[in-house]
Amino acid sequence: MALATRTDRRPSTTRTLWDSTVGKKTVMAVSGIVMLLYLVAHMIGNLKIFFGPEEINHYAVWLRTMGAPVLHHEWGLWLVRVVLVVAVVAHATSAYQLSRRGIKARPSKYVHKKARASYATRTMRWGGIILGLFIVWHILDLTTGTVHPGGYEHLHPYQNIIDTFSTWWSNVVYIVAVVALGFHVQHGFWSAAQTLGVGSRTRDRVLKTTGNVLAVLLTAGFVAVPVGVMTGLVS
């Protein structure tokens, strides 16, 4: 008597979670929070430019020595970069797949328009695309110096930033991207809270207000740098 063999395997818990809509939304929420924490830290670091070249140039050196002597030179920085890349890829992938799933679920347009959504909600997809393209340009400009408009100097962010924002088109690209970021954070923060079960009817107002405040602070904080260069406050 031949023994029956099972060729079908049950998918892993991780795969089952990822394949579900709830799982993808959870990945979006967690990766979004990771990126938000990075953005807050990055904005604070950027604002050091208003304290002079020595302050922000020293900060650039510290980023490469953080974790020392436990971590080797630049290991801490690369750890942050790897976590951030994973978060960005996970966020973008889950967002794309959720979007495709939503389109398949409603192949034809609604006969009646849905209740009016906020501007931030309606532009989340395009905002994400704008930010993705901006990240590539921003890295090539101020991290690798590949498309930097001036003479790129390693570990001299003060002069590099001045070079970048001394060109009108760099200011336009940066400010447009930062405004898109503000709208993204405004809606994304509240959406992430709902996904992770933090939101409730009584907390909605607080969460939306917090998202609005974060969006405004991040937008103002990032925009302050090019404005500072354009007005001569940073020179």
C-alpha positions in Angstrom: 0.0 0.0 0.0 1.5 3.2 -1.1 1.8 6.0 1.4 0.1 9.2 0.4 2.4 12.2 0.3 1.3 15.8 0.8 2.6 18.2 -1.7 0.7 21.2 -0.4 2.3 23.2 2.3 0.6 25.7 4.4 2.0 29.2 4.0 4.0 30.6 6.9 2.4 33.0 9.3 4.6 35.8 8.0 3.5 35.1 4.4 -0.2 34.9 5.4 0.1 38.2 7.2 1.9 39.9 4.3 -0.7 38.6 1.8 -3.6 40.1 3.8 -4.8 43.6 3.5 -4.5 44.1 7.3 -0.9 42.9 7.1 0.1 45.3 4.3 -1.5 48.2 6.1 0.4 47.3 9.3 3.7 47.2 7.3 2.8 50.6 5.9 2.0 52.0 9.4 5.2 50.7 11.1 7.5 51.6 8.2 5.9 55.1 8.1 6.5 55.6 11.8 10.2 54.6 11.3 10.5 57.1 8.5 8.8 59.8 10.6 11.2 59.4 13.5 14.1 59.7 11.0 12.6 62.8 9.5 12.3 64.5 12.9 16.0 63.7 13.6 17.1 64.7 10.1 15.3 68.0 10.4 16.9 68.8 13.8 20.3 68.0 12.2 19.6 70.3 9.3 18.7 73.2 11.5 22.3 73.1 12.9 23.3 75.1 9.8 21.9 78.2 11.5 24.6 77.8 14.2 27.4 78.1 11.7 29.7 75.8 9.7 31.6 74.4 12.6 28.4 73.1 14.2 26.9 71.3 11.3 30.2 70.1 9.9 31.0 68.6 13.3 27.5 66.9 13.2 28.4 65.3 9.9 31.6 63.9 11.5 29.6 62.7 14.6 27.2 60.8 12.3 30.1 58.6 11.2 31.4 58.0 14.6 28.2 57.5 16.6 28.2 54.3 18.5 32.0 54.4 19.0 33.9 52.7 20.4 31.4 49.8 20.3 30.8 50.3 16.6 33.4 50.7 13.9 33.7 53.9 11.9 30.4 54.6 10.0 28.8 51.3 11.1 26.1 53.2 13.1 25.4 55.4 10.1 25.1 52.4 7.8 22.8 50.7 10.2 20.5 53.7 10.1 20.7 53.7 6.3 19.9 50.0 6.0 16.9 50.3 8.4 15.7 53.4 6.5 16.0 51.7 3.1 14.1 48.7 4.3 11.4 51.0 5.7 11.1 52.9 2.4 10.9 49.8 0.3 8.4 48.1 2.6 6.3 51.3 2.6 6.3 51.8 -1.1 5.7 48.1 -1.9 2.8 47.7 0.5 1.3 51.0 -0.7 1.5 50.0 -4.4 0.1 46.5 -3.7 -2.8 48.0 -1.7 -3.5 50.4 -4.4 -3.6 47.7 -7.1 -5.8 45.6 -4.8 -8.2 48.5 -4.4 -8.4 49.1 -8.1 -9.2 45.4 -8.8 -11.9 45.5 -6.2 -13.6 48.3 -8.0 -12.9 48.0 -11.7 -15.4 50.6 -12.7 -15.7 54.1 -11.3 -18.3 54.9 -8.7 -21.6 56.3 -10.2 -21.9 58.6 -7.2 -18.9 60.4 -5.9 -17.8 59.4 -2.4 -17.8 61.9 0.5 -15.2 64.7 0.0 -11.8 63.6 1.3 -9.1 66.0 2.4 -6.5 67.3 0.0 -3.8 65.3 1.7 -5.8 62.1 1.4 -6.5 62.6 -2.3 -2.8 63.3 -3.1 -1.2 60.5 -1.1 -0.3 58.5 -4.2 1.2 61.3 -6.2 2.9 62.7 -3.0 4.6 59.3 -2.5 5.9 59.3 -6.1 7.2 62.9 -5.8 9.0 62.0 -2.5 10.5 58.8 -4.0 12.0 60.8 -6.9 13.1 63.5 -4.6 15.0 61.1 -2.3 17.0 59.8 -5.3 17.9 63.4 -6.3 18.6 64.4 -2.7 21.1 61.5 -2.2 22.8 62.2 -5.5 23.1 65.9 -4.6 24.2 66.1 -0.9 25.3 62.5 -0.1 27.3 61.3 -3.1 27.8 64.7 -4.8 27.0 63.2 -8.2 24.6 65.9 -9.3 25.8 68.6 -6.9 25.8 72.0 -8.6 29.0 73.2 -7.0 32.3 71.7 -5.9 31.2 69.0 -3.6 33.2 68.7 -0.4 33.0 65.6 1.7 32.1 66.2 5.4 31.5 69.9 4.7 27.7 70.0 4.5 27.6 73.8 5.3 29.1 74.7 2.0 27.4 71.9 0.1 24.0 73.1 1.3 24.8 76.7 0.3 25.9 75.5 -3.2 22.7 73.6 -3.7 20.3 76.3 -2.6 22.1 79.0 -4.5 20.3 77.7 -7.6 16.7 78.6 -8.1 15.7 75.2 -9.5 17.1 73.3 -6.5 15.0 75.5 -4.2 11.9 74.7 -6.3 12.5 70.9 -6.2 13.2 70.9 -2.5 10.3 73.1 -1.4 7.8 71.2 -3.6 9.0 67.9 -2.2 8.8 69.2 1.4 5.3 70.5 0.9 4.4 67.0 -0.5 6.0 65.5 2.6 3.9 67.7 4.9 0.6 66.5 3.2 1.9 62.9 3.4 2.6 63.2 7.1 -0.7 64.9 7.8 -2.8 62.1 6.5 -0.3 59.2 7.1 0.1 59.8 10.9 -3.7 59.5 11.5 -4.0 56.6 9.1 -1.1 54.7 10.8 -2.7 55.3 14.2 -6.0 53.8 13.0 -4.2 50.8 11.5 -2.3 50.1 14.7 -5.4 50.4 16.8 -4.4 53.5 18.6 -7.3 55.6 17.2 -10.8 55.8 18.6 -13.7 58.1 18.3 -12.6 60.1 21.4 -8.9 60.2 20.2 -9.5 61.1 16.6 -9.4 64.9 17.2 -6.1 64.6 19.2 -4.5 62.3 16.6 -5.5 64.6 13.7 -4.3 67.6 15.5 -1.0 65.9 16.3 -0.6 64.9 12.6 -1.3 68.5 11.5 1.2 69.9 14.0 3.9 67.4 12.9 3.2 68.2 9.3 3.6 71.9 9.8 6.7 71.6 12.0 8.5 69.3 9.5 7.5 71.5 6.5 8.6 74.7 8.3 11.8 73.1 9.6 12.9 71.7 6.3 11.9 74.8 4.2 13.8 77.0 6.7 17.1 75.9 5.3 16.7 76.9 1.6 14.9 80.1 2.7 17.9 80.8 5.0 20.3 80.5 2.1 18.0 82.5 -0.3 17.7 85.4 2.1 21.4 85.4 3.0 20.8 84.4 6.6 23.0 81.4 5.9 26.0 82.4 3.7 
